[in-house]
Amino acid sequence: MGILLKIEGTTLVLNVAQKGKDVQEARVETNEHTQYLVDGDHGALSDLHPGMRLTVIASPPLKGHADKRMMVIAASEGVSGTIARLGEGSIVVTLTPPHADHPEAAFKTDAKTRVFLIGGRNRVGGEGKISDLKLGMLVKILSKSGTASKIFVHP
């Protein structure tokens, strides 16, 4: 796992931190067989941007094929916390880790807000609804304009 620094053609350049070692730059060559999962949706190389957290899973080539297969799972930076309040068209989370200046963050929700229920052991539980959200749930919220575009609910 690493943080995307830049894309050079079809090569991903990442900062990778390994336990007990300094952060190192790593280069990952992608190809036409590479699959992308970007913030819970199928995507493409063009959907990636610097700052995203990437996990790369490589598989050996299929019999009779020369190129290895790869899955790149990308996550945008978001706000994580516990649901403190829910209202009609709004959600307030207590931030994790807590921030002294602003311990909570508030977001609007609308018909375009998508909810993803994450199952145990990092298995996707499926897409849910805003009505599935409950106080105390651990969430990660993606928002560019103050309105939540995606809410990931963790067990």
JOCORKA-V933743 format. One record per run of one state. SS is the DSSP state (h for helix, s for strand, l for the rest). FROM is the first residue (numbers start at 0). TO is the last residue. If there is no record, write none. Layout:
BEGIN
ss:SS from:FROM to:TO
ss:SS from:FROM to:TO
END
This chain:
BEGIN
ss:l from:0 to:0
ss:s from:1 to:7
ss:l from:8 to:9
ss:s from:10 to:15
ss:l from:16 to:22
ss:s from:23 to:28
ss:l from:29 to:33
ss:s from:34 to:37
ss:l from:38 to:39
ss:s from:40 to:42
ss:l from:43 to:43
ss:h from:44 to:46
ss:l from:47 to:51
ss:s from:52 to:58
ss:l from:59 to:67
ss:s from:68 to:74
ss:l from:75 to:77
ss:s from:78 to:86
ss:l from:87 to:88
ss:s from:89 to:94
ss:l from:95 to:102
ss:s from:103 to:107
ss:l from:108 to:112
ss:s from:113 to:117
ss:l from:118 to:118
ss:h from:119 to:121
ss:l from:122 to:122
ss:s from:123 to:127
ss:l from:128 to:128
ss:h from:129 to:131
ss:l from:132 to:136
ss:s from:137 to:142
ss:l from:143 to:145
ss:s from:146 to:153
ss:l from:154 to:154
END
